[in-house]
Amino acid sequence: MIHATCHTADNVRCIEFDATPWFNEADAPSIIDLAQRGWTSTAIADSLEHRQGYERLHDLVEYAAKRLQLESLEDPTWETFECVVDEPEAVAWLEKNRPNVAARIP
């Protein structure tokens, strides 16, 4: 299991979830990009939010879109939510399950 945490920019909502399915399905460039971004990306939540068992993640993304999106209109680079992956767990999982990708992580 690869733990991840998502929280809204206003810190009203925060959840923990298993990001392993994303790592299982993501292409190598996406995983390398995640590592280069400090193991932080909204793409993980966007990818998993509609899966069964990830309803709370969907609720967080929906809240961020509906409640915080208006505030981001002034600054389109402002992220309404953030997801952070546990780096040691991610690297260990990659080394075991996708060693070809792990070898490319800076």
Secondary structure, DSSP 8 states (H G I E B T S, - for coil): --EEEEEETTSS-EEEEE-HHHHHHS-HHHHHHHHHTTSB-SHHHHHHTTSTT-HHHHHHHHHIIIIIHHHHTS-TT--SEEEEE-HHHHHHHHHHH-HHHHTT--
